[in-house]
């Protein structure tokens, strides 16, 4: 078959084009640090990479949910710790007030202290984490309880607002939901809970009623136990979050290592390949100059 000038020039251009594409690919790999810049580079590896990156994004979201849940639980635990300490002190006041040596004036002074504790409990019920009320159930944007006061400003009752028993959950792993809140009414607003018990104690002290004070001591002990149980639940959930987060961290490290094997460029090898391909490209250019010159001479001849 006779090789024409047009065929020789076409072959030269095709060869130069392929060589230039390889040079460009090696340059792109060095600049990006990844060998997978186009689907055609390695279709199977690109598919694995996309899948792994999707899973890593999901893990990052789970880790974010874990951090949010842990922060919420830590705020709850700190609030419950303060509440439990306070009820230990309040029970001590009830024991004092129930003794026969105390008179009406002394019990009234104790009632003032209990009233301050009551105000503090209302404040604790409004604990927030990142602007969200942790004891408000699902309505985290609203104050969970409203205090009803008499003309002197003393709290007479406290009413729940919204859904303080609602459950707040976070997905902390694939298919694993974790409740991060505790029931507000189970601590504060239900019958014989914190608000109700403190109001009864204060009013019994004001009424100078030692018998009622003795009966309330068991309610106060029960209230402390309820708070302690809630702290235990919160602590157990926080511990589970730590275990889950550690597992997610290990999986993330392993996936990142696999992703690195598929994507990362072997810098030394790529530099060598680039230099070799540049030499090939320059040689092809030099050869092309000869072909083009010879073709031109043939044409003149």
Secondary structure, 3 states (H helix, E strand, C coil): CCCCHHHHHHHHHHHHHHHHHHHHHHHHHHHHCECCCCHHHCHHHHHHHHHHHHHHHHHHHHHHHHHHHHHHHHHHHHHHHHHHHHHHHHHHHHHHHHCCCCCHHHHHHHHHHHHHHHHHHHHHCCCEECCEECCCCCCCCCCCEEEEECCCCCEEEEEECCCCCCCCEEEEECCEEEECCCCCHHHHHCCCCHHHHHHHHHHHHHCCCHHHHHHHHHHHHHHHHHHHHHHHHHHHHHHHHHHHHHHHHHHHHHHHHHHHHHHECCHHHHHHHHHHHHHHHHHHHHHHHHHHHHHHHHHHC
